[in-house]
Amino acid sequence: MTTTVLPPGPTVPRAVQGAYALTVPRRGVRRMRERYGDAFSVDVPIFGRAMVLANAAEIKQLFLARPEVVENIEPNLGRVLGPGSVFALVGEEHRRQRKLLVPPFHGRRLAAFEGIVEQEAVREFASWPQGRSFATLPSMMRITLNAILRAVFGAEGVELEQLRRLLPPMVIAGSRLVMLPLAPVDLGRWSPWGRFRLMRREYDAIVDRLVDKALRDDRLDERDDVLALLLRSRYDDGSAMSRGQLADQLLTLLSAGHETTATTLAWAVERIRRHPDVLRGLVEEVDAGGRALRDATVLEVQRTRPVIDLVGRLVKAEGLRLGRWTLPRGHKVLVSIGLLHEDESVFPNARAFDPGRFLGARPDLYAWIPFGGGARRCLGAAFATMELDVVLRTLLRDFELAPTGERDERWHSRGVANAPGRGGLAVVRRRTSRTG
């Protein structure tokens, strides 16, 4: 029998640890690291007993473990995205689904979506007030929602208008519900889960109509949108995705391609306004047609302000030797993205916002992990990176963004995502001339 070896941690009751995690999430994990080191045990609602991990070498080992050894943590976002979502699937079924979902977001098809993102950014920026402070997060939400809807479903229509209305409150409700340690009790409109399921039924009906329209489209084979690509895709055995699988996966893509990217864009505004030298360099670069500093800035925003702070895994094997620790079957590991990104041994002067650290150097994808890692790394990472680049390029090209000496915006939890507390405040004026 393998002897279990777990890191130390607090011994107070689960409810107390849960309250602590909810009230001081970021400050709390920092204090725990100071007391216990880069790995510590917790006992919290939803996950129960788990190990929080912030050691780069052990995180890499975890991400490289085979699916039969570790799998996605339970419960996960599959609670709200559906049983056919990649978050809910494990093993071979997870591999099969990813194989169909990855191609639409890479290569030539990804490049084809850039125009959509720029169009949505230009359209939204046209409504921005000039010379006064305003929160950019709502605008970024509209840009990313409209862009992902058009990329997924193609042409405009009544159904897309319905989804524009439905998805924002649905995503907010789902991101909050997934954090609740309560059974998904459905009491209709009188309960959170009941209200969410009413929205889900409306979403399913809209997607069903969109699928019917697509299947009747004589030019389906010529379409480049994700829905058309998935309808044409086939598993290795020649079978197609079921309507239920399709609805769950499209909801996953819409949710993941909407809130997290928009929140990162709001953080980007918040960060570069407080670093005038970076802002000045970005403007000079965009006027010259470059992008190296912009790429590095996006990487540094994601390092210093990760929107998702935890990635979880579940031990499926009889036991798992993970660096210094030996974990039993069923034990959970919570990778702390924030703590890893603040590790001085991985990122020297880690608390500083310094895009220069990524100029001419790509990040180690087992140490820089805003998209998670391993077999479950976010399949929309390339699409999100393209969106971040295009929206920031358009903003810097068309507007003067005023720097500020105000204090950093506080972190605000929106359930799953961490957003700037004041929504990424900006003061802008439209540019009348450019150099270069």
C-alpha positions as CSV (number, residue, x, y, z in Angstrom):
1,M,0.0,0.0,0.0
2,T,1.3,3.4,-0.9
3,T,1.7,5.8,2.0
4,T,-0.1,9.1,1.6
5,V,2.1,12.2,2.0
6,L,0.2,15.5,1.9
7,P,1.3,19.0,2.7
8,P,0.3,20.8,5.9
9,G,-2.6,23.2,6.1
10,P,-5.2,24.7,8.4
11,T,-7.2,22.5,10.7
12,V,-10.2,24.7,11.3
13,P,-13.6,23.4,10.2
14,R,-14.6,23.3,6.5
15,A,-17.2,26.0,6.9
16,V,-14.6,28.4,8.4
17,Q,-12.1,27.7,5.6
18,G,-14.9,28.2,3.0
19,A,-15.8,31.6,4.5
20,Y,-12.2,32.6,4.6
21,A,-11.8,31.6,0.9
22,L,-14.9,33.6,-0.1
23,T,-14.1,36.8,1.8
24,V,-10.3,37.1,1.2
25,P,-9.6,34.8,-1.8
26,R,-6.4,36.3,-3.1
27,R,-5.0,37.7,0.1
28,G,-6.0,34.4,1.8
29,V,-4.0,32.1,-0.5
30,R,-1.0,34.5,-0.2
31,R,-1.1,34.2,3.6
32,M,-1.4,30.4,3.3
33,R,1.7,30.3,1.1
34,E,3.6,32.5,3.5
35,R,2.7,30.1,6.4
36,Y,2.9,26.7,4.7
37,G,4.9,27.1,1.5
38,D,4.1,26.5,-2.2
39,A,1.8,23.6,-1.5
40,F,-0.8,23.3,1.3
41,S,-3.9,21.3,2.2
42,V,-7.4,22.8,2.5
43,D,-10.8,21.5,3.3
44,V,-13.4,23.7,1.5
45,P,-17.0,23.5,0.4
46,I,-17.6,22.2,-3.2
47,F,-14.2,20.5,-3.4
48,G,-13.7,19.1,0.1
49,R,-10.2,18.0,1.0
50,A,-7.7,19.2,-1.6
51,M,-4.1,20.3,-2.1
52,V,-3.4,23.8,-3.4
53,L,-0.3,23.8,-5.6
54,A,1.9,26.6,-6.6
55,N,5.2,24.8,-7.4
56,A,6.2,25.1,-11.0
57,A,7.9,21.7,-11.4
58,E,5.0,19.8,-9.6
59,I,2.4,21.7,-11.7
60,K,4.2,20.7,-14.9
61,Q,4.2,17.1,-13.7
62,L,0.5,17.3,-13.0
63,F,-0.3,18.7,-16.4
64,L,1.7,16.0,-18.1
65,A,0.0,13.2,-16.3
66,R,-2.0,10.8,-18.5
67,P,-5.9,11.0,-18.4
68,E,-6.1,7.6,-16.7
69,V,-4.0,9.1,-13.8
70,V,-5.6,12.5,-13.4
71,E,-8.7,13.9,-14.8
72,N,-10.8,17.1,-14.6
73,I,-11.9,18.0,-11.1
74,E,-15.5,17.3,-10.1
75,P,-17.7,19.3,-9.8
76,N,-16.7,21.6,-12.7
77,L,-18.3,23.9,-15.2
78,G,-20.1,20.9,-16.7
79,R,-22.7,21.6,-14.0
80,V,-23.9,24.6,-16.0
81,L,-22.6,24.0,-19.5
82,G,-24.1,20.5,-19.8
83,P,-23.0,16.9,-19.9
84,G,-21.8,17.2,-23.5
85,S,-19.4,20.0,-22.7
86,V,-15.7,19.3,-22.8
87,F,-15.6,20.4,-19.2
88,A,-17.8,17.5,-18.2
89,L,-16.3,14.8,-20.5
90,V,-13.4,12.5,-19.5
91,G,-11.2,10.0,-21.1
92,E,-11.7,9.0,-24.7
93,E,-14.9,10.9,-25.1
94,H,-13.1,14.1,-24.1
95,R,-10.4,13.4,-26.7
96,R,-13.0,12.8,-29.4
97,Q,-14.8,16.1,-28.7
98,R,-11.6,18.2,-28.6
99,K,-10.5,16.7,-31.9
100,L,-13.7,18.2,-33.5
101,L,-13.6,21.5,-31.7
102,V,-9.9,22.6,-32.1
103,P,-9.7,23.1,-36.0
104,P,-12.3,25.9,-36.2
105,F,-10.1,28.1,-34.0
106,H,-6.7,27.7,-35.7
107,G,-4.9,28.6,-38.9
108,R,-6.7,30.0,-41.8
109,R,-10.1,29.9,-40.2
110,L,-8.8,31.9,-37.2
111,A,-7.4,34.6,-39.5
112,A,-10.8,34.9,-41.2
113,F,-12.3,35.9,-37.8
114,E,-10.0,38.9,-37.3
115,G,-12.1,41.1,-39.5
116,I,-15.2,40.3,-37.5
117,V,-13.4,41.2,-34.2
118,E,-12.2,44.6,-35.7
119,Q,-15.6,45.4,-37.0
120,E,-17.2,44.8,-33.6
121,A,-14.5,46.9,-31.9
122,V,-14.9,49.8,-34.3
123,R,-18.7,49.7,-33.9
124,E,-18.6,49.6,-30.1
125,F,-15.8,52.3,-29.8
126,A,-17.9,54.7,-31.8
127,S,-20.2,55.0,-28.8
128,W,-17.5,55.8,-26.3
129,P,-17.7,59.1,-24.5
130,Q,-14.7,61.4,-24.8
131,G,-12.9,63.3,-22.1
132,R,-14.6,61.7,-19.1
133,S,-14.1,58.5,-17.1
134,F,-16.1,55.4,-17.9
135,A,-16.0,51.6,-17.3
136,T,-14.7,49.7,-20.3
137,L,-15.8,46.2,-19.2
138,P,-19.4,46.5,-20.5
139,S,-18.1,47.6,-23.9
140,M,-15.6,44.7,-24.0
141,M,-18.4,42.3,-23.1
142,R,-20.4,43.5,-26.1
143,I,-17.4,43.3,-28.4
144,T,-16.5,39.7,-27.4
145,L,-20.1,38.5,-27.3
146,N,-20.9,39.9,-30.8
147,A,-17.6,38.5,-32.2
148,I,-18.0,35.0,-30.8
149,L,-21.7,34.9,-31.9
150,R,-20.8,35.9,-35.5
151,A,-17.8,33.5,-35.5
152,V,-19.9,30.6,-34.2
153,F,-23.2,31.2,-36.1
154,G,-22.2,33.3,-39.1
155,A,-24.8,35.7,-40.5
156,E,-26.9,38.0,-38.4
157,G,-30.6,37.1,-37.7
158,V,-33.4,37.1,-35.2
159,E,-31.9,34.2,-33.3
160,L,-28.6,36.0,-32.8
161,E,-30.4,39.0,-31.4
162,Q,-32.2,36.7,-29.0
163,L,-28.8,35.2,-27.9
164,R,-27.4,38.7,-27.4
165,R,-30.1,39.3,-24.9
166,L,-30.1,35.9,-23.3
167,L,-26.4,35.0,-22.9
168,P,-25.1,37.8,-20.7
169,P,-27.4,37.1,-17.7
170,M,-27.1,33.4,-18.4
171,V,-23.3,33.5,-18.2
172,I,-23.4,35.6,-15.0
173,A,-25.9,33.2,-13.4
174,G,-24.0,30.1,-14.4
175,S,-20.6,31.4,-13.2
176,R,-22.2,32.1,-9.8
177,L,-24.1,28.8,-9.5
178,V,-21.0,26.7,-10.3
179,M,-19.4,28.2,-7.1
180,L,-22.3,27.3,-4.9
181,P,-21.8,24.2,-2.7
182,L,-25.5,23.4,-3.0
183,A,-27.3,20.7,-4.8
184,P,-28.9,21.9,-8.1
185,V,-32.4,22.1,-6.8
186,D,-34.9,23.3,-9.3
187,L,-37.9,25.2,-7.9
188,G,-38.7,27.0,-11.1
189,R,-38.5,30.8,-11.0
190,W,-38.3,30.6,-7.2
191,S,-34.7,29.2,-7.1
192,P,-31.4,30.2,-8.8
193,W,-31.1,26.8,-10.5
194,G,-34.7,26.9,-11.7
195,R,-34.2,30.3,-13.2
196,F,-31.0,29.2,-14.9
197,R,-32.6,26.1,-16.3
198,L,-35.4,28.2,-17.8
199,M,-32.7,30.3,-19.6
200,R,-31.0,27.1,-20.7
201,R,-34.3,25.8,-22.2
202,E,-34.7,29.0,-24.1
203,Y,-31.1,28.8,-25.3
204,D,-31.6,25.2,-26.5
205,A,-34.6,26.2,-28.5
206,I,-32.8,29.0,-30.2
207,V,-29.8,26.8,-31.1
208,D,-32.2,24.2,-32.4
209,R,-33.7,26.7,-34.8
210,L,-30.2,27.8,-35.9
211,V,-29.3,24.2,-36.6
212,D,-32.4,23.6,-38.6
213,K,-31.7,26.8,-40.7
214,A,-28.1,25.6,-41.2
215,L,-29.2,22.2,-42.4
216,R,-31.6,23.7,-44.9
217,D,-28.8,26.0,-46.2
218,D,-27.8,24.9,-49.7
219,R,-24.4,26.6,-49.1
220,L,-23.6,24.9,-45.8
221,D,-20.5,23.4,-47.4
222,E,-19.2,26.8,-48.2
223,R,-19.7,28.4,-44.8
224,D,-16.8,29.1,-42.5
225,D,-18.7,29.6,-39.2
226,V,-18.1,27.2,-36.4
227,L,-21.7,25.8,-36.4
228,A,-21.3,24.9,-40.1
229,L,-17.9,23.3,-39.5
230,L,-19.2,21.2,-36.6
231,L,-22.2,20.1,-38.6
232,R,-19.9,18.9,-41.3
233,S,-17.4,17.3,-38.9
234,R,-17.4,13.6,-38.2
235,Y,-15.9,11.4,-35.5
236,D,-13.4,8.7,-36.5
237,D,-16.3,6.2,-36.8
238,G,-18.1,8.5,-39.2
239,S,-20.9,9.6,-36.8
240,A,-21.9,13.2,-36.3
241,M,-22.4,15.2,-33.1
242,S,-25.9,14.9,-31.6
243,R,-28.0,18.0,-31.1
244,G,-27.5,17.8,-27.4
245,Q,-23.7,17.6,-27.7
246,L,-23.8,20.4,-30.2
247,A,-25.8,22.7,-27.9
248,D,-23.5,22.0,-24.9
249,Q,-20.3,22.5,-26.9
250,L,-21.6,25.7,-28.5
251,L,-22.6,27.1,-25.1
252,T,-19.1,26.2,-23.9
253,L,-17.5,28.1,-26.8
254,L,-19.8,31.1,-26.3
255,S,-19.3,31.3,-22.6
256,A,-15.5,30.8,-22.7
257,G,-15.1,33.1,-25.7
258,H,-17.1,35.9,-24.1
259,E,-16.6,36.8,-20.4
260,T,-13.0,35.8,-19.8
261,T,-11.6,37.6,-22.9
262,A,-13.7,40.7,-22.2
263,T,-12.4,40.8,-18.6
264,T,-8.8,40.5,-19.7
265,L,-9.3,43.4,-22.1
266,A,-10.7,45.6,-19.2
267,W,-7.6,44.6,-17.1
268,A,-5.4,45.5,-20.0
269,V,-6.9,49.0,-20.0
270,E,-6.5,49.2,-16.3
271,R,-2.8,48.1,-16.4
272,I,-1.5,50.2,-19.3
273,R,-3.1,53.4,-18.1
274,R,-0.9,53.0,-14.9
275,H,2.3,52.5,-16.9
276,P,2.8,55.5,-19.1
277,D,6.0,54.3,-20.6
278,V,4.3,51.1,-21.8
279,L,1.4,53.0,-23.1
280,R,3.6,55.4,-25.1
281,G,5.6,52.5,-26.5
282,L,2.4,50.7,-27.6
283,V,1.1,53.8,-29.4
284,E,4.4,54.3,-31.2
285,E,4.5,50.6,-32.2
286,V,0.9,50.6,-33.5
287,D,1.7,53.7,-35.6
288,A,4.7,51.9,-37.0
289,G,2.7,48.7,-37.8
290,G,4.5,46.5,-35.2
291,R,3.1,44.2,-32.6
292,A,6.0,42.7,-30.5
293,L,5.3,45.0,-27.5
294,R,1.6,44.5,-27.8
295,D,2.0,40.7,-27.7
296,A,4.3,41.0,-24.7
297,T,1.8,43.3,-22.9
298,V,-1.0,40.9,-23.4
299,L,1.1,38.1,-21.9
300,E,2.0,40.3,-19.0
301,V,-1.6,41.4,-18.3
302,Q,-2.6,37.7,-18.3
303,R,0.3,36.9,-15.9
304,T,-0.4,39.7,-13.4
305,R,-4.2,39.7,-13.7
306,P,-5.3,36.1,-14.4
307,V,-9.0,36.1,-14.9
308,I,-9.4,32.5,-13.7
309,D,-7.4,31.8,-10.6
310,L,-7.7,28.0,-10.1
311,V,-7.3,24.9,-12.3
312,G,-8.4,21.6,-10.8
313,R,-7.5,18.0,-11.3
314,L,-8.8,14.8,-9.7
315,V,-6.5,11.8,-8.9
316,K,-8.0,8.8,-10.8
317,A,-5.2,6.2,-10.3
318,E,-4.7,4.2,-7.1
319,G,-2.1,6.8,-6.0
320,L,-0.1,9.7,-7.6
321,R,3.5,10.6,-6.7
322,L,3.7,14.4,-7.4
323,G,7.1,15.7,-6.5
324,R,7.3,15.8,-2.7
325,W,3.8,14.4,-2.2
326,T,1.9,11.2,-2.6
327,L,-1.8,11.6,-3.2
328,P,-4.5,8.9,-2.8
329,R,-7.2,8.1,-5.3
330,G,-10.0,10.7,-5.3
331,H,-7.8,13.5,-3.9
332,K,-8.1,16.9,-5.6
333,V,-5.4,19.3,-6.7
334,L,-6.1,23.0,-7.1
335,V,-3.4,24.7,-9.1
336,S,-3.2,28.4,-8.0
337,I,-2.5,30.4,-11.1
338,G,-2.1,33.6,-9.2
339,L,0.5,32.2,-6.8
340,L,2.5,30.6,-9.6
341,H,2.5,33.8,-11.6
342,E,3.8,35.6,-8.5
343,D,6.6,33.2,-7.9
344,E,9.9,35.1,-7.9
345,S,11.9,32.0,-8.9
346,V,9.8,31.7,-12.0
347,F,9.2,35.4,-12.8
348,P,11.8,37.7,-11.2
349,N,10.4,40.9,-9.8
350,A,7.0,39.2,-10.2
351,R,4.9,41.9,-8.6
352,A,6.0,44.5,-11.2
353,F,4.1,45.0,-14.4
354,D,6.9,44.5,-17.0
355,P,6.0,43.5,-20.5
356,G,9.7,43.6,-21.3
357,R,10.1,40.2,-19.7
358,F,8.3,38.7,-22.7
359,L,9.9,40.7,-25.5
360,G,11.7,38.1,-27.7
361,A,10.8,35.3,-25.3
362,R,7.7,33.1,-25.4
363,P,6.4,32.0,-22.0
364,D,6.8,28.5,-20.6
365,L,3.3,27.1,-21.0
366,Y,3.7,25.1,-17.7
367,A,4.6,28.3,-15.7
368,W,2.5,30.9,-17.5
369,I,-1.0,29.3,-17.4
370,P,-3.9,31.7,-17.7
371,F,-5.5,29.1,-20.1
372,G,-4.7,26.1,-17.9
373,G,-2.4,23.4,-19.1
374,G,-2.0,19.9,-20.4
375,A,-4.7,18.0,-22.2
376,R,-7.3,20.4,-20.9
377,R,-5.7,23.7,-21.8
378,C,-8.4,26.0,-23.1
379,L,-9.2,25.1,-26.7
380,G,-10.1,28.7,-27.5
381,A,-6.7,30.1,-26.4
382,A,-5.7,31.0,-29.9
383,F,-9.0,32.7,-30.6
384,A,-8.8,34.7,-27.3
385,T,-5.2,35.8,-28.1
386,M,-6.3,37.0,-31.5
387,E,-9.2,39.0,-30.0
388,L,-7.0,40.6,-27.4
389,D,-4.5,41.7,-30.0
390,V,-7.1,43.0,-32.5
391,V,-9.1,44.9,-29.9
392,L,-6.1,46.6,-28.3
393,R,-4.6,47.4,-31.7
394,T,-7.9,49.1,-32.8
395,L,-8.2,51.0,-29.5
396,L,-4.6,52.3,-29.7
397,R,-4.9,53.1,-33.3
398,D,-8.1,55.1,-33.1
399,F,-8.0,56.7,-29.6
400,E,-5.7,58.5,-27.2
401,L,-5.9,56.6,-23.9
402,A,-5.2,58.9,-21.0
403,P,-2.7,57.6,-18.4
404,T,-3.6,57.8,-14.7
405,G,-1.9,58.0,-11.3
406,E,-4.9,56.5,-9.5
407,R,-4.5,53.4,-7.3
408,D,-4.8,50.0,-8.9
409,E,-8.4,48.8,-9.2
410,R,-9.3,46.1,-6.7
411,W,-10.1,42.6,-7.8
412,H,-13.8,41.8,-8.0
413,S,-15.1,38.3,-8.2
414,R,-17.9,37.7,-10.8
415,G,-18.2,34.1,-9.8
416,V,-15.7,32.2,-12.0
417,A,-13.9,35.3,-13.3
418,N,-12.0,38.0,-11.5
419,A,-12.6,41.5,-12.9
420,P,-11.3,45.0,-12.2
421,G,-13.4,46.4,-9.4
422,R,-14.3,49.6,-11.2
423,G,-14.7,47.9,-14.6
424,G,-11.4,49.0,-16.1
425,L,-11.9,52.8,-16.1
426,A,-10.7,54.8,-19.1
427,V,-10.6,58.3,-20.4
428,V,-10.2,58.6,-24.1
429,R,-10.2,61.0,-27.0
430,R,-10.4,60.1,-30.6
431,R,-7.1,60.5,-32.5
432,T,-7.1,63.1,-35.2
433,S,-3.7,62.3,-36.7
434,R,-1.0,59.6,-36.6
435,T,2.7,59.4,-37.3
436,G,4.4,56.6,-39.2
